[in-house]
């Protein structure tokens, strides 16, 4: 008989969306270049849930914010009585510094245990789990409650090839996580994950579907609402390491819908290219085009169309960034009412302050 899974360990979720600059320029003269924000809309949000697959007292968690490596301090299992215990520590990563388990396998397909977690912020959380398992250990089910009033249930099936079927729900303080799918032996999770925050009107707040397509690419499809931004995107990682990011981002309180639409391609060597179109509430648009360089540089250009004029193009510009220092040099060009162009040197310092100089024409 396979020894049952005994050490489920959920971490606090990390839902760290890429920052968004929602500012909309209202004055469009020589002192107001429409410079795209450096941190907006070029990459997917990072979504995590407490998906946990633990065997024989250890833990494996593949999400952002998880423990980097659990170290086993001690483990015991008495074959005659079914009593087991364990102590585990996490040197770095995640919110849990250590935990212990103490329980009994009744040796009839049922059992229970107590898990005591020491969090890095000094708090202690105690979980009480009850489990059942099939004779061969391939099918396992758990329920649990915590000292914080949280609840968990999970059903698992372990295939002979090492794949692990997961259907679980964590009702934690911050909200409810639901994970359904297969964790493969290569570490890839294929299935769906979702999170619902009870304090928001959106339900669920995010949902992610993960699959392998016919070409062997790993595909993530995400529907995500956070901090007043609704994001729909697909992120595809191809077998050669190339990633394709296609997205629509909508500022919930704006009139434009969606506010941002774009696509980026990232190469394994750090280079890449892409663009997005930003729509403003007054009907104006800004087309932003980016080229990423292998050395950590970014060449960014934009074409701005002011809805208040009859011209198709009211402003163009280009900046060459050193992304490590977050500084840039380039130019901006305004198209005047008579069709003449006015070109100025443009620079951005590490604090994001824009400086215009050496203007000519107009």
PyMOL commands that set and color helices and strands:
alter all, ss='L'
color gray80, all
select strands_A, chain A and resi 15-16+46-47+70-77+83-90+96-105+110-119+124-133+139-146+151-158+164-172+175-183+189-196+206-212+218-226+229-237+243-251+260-266+272-279+285-292+297-305+315-322+327-335+341-348+354-360
alter strands_A, ss='S'
color yellow, strands_A
deselect
rebuild
show_as cartoon
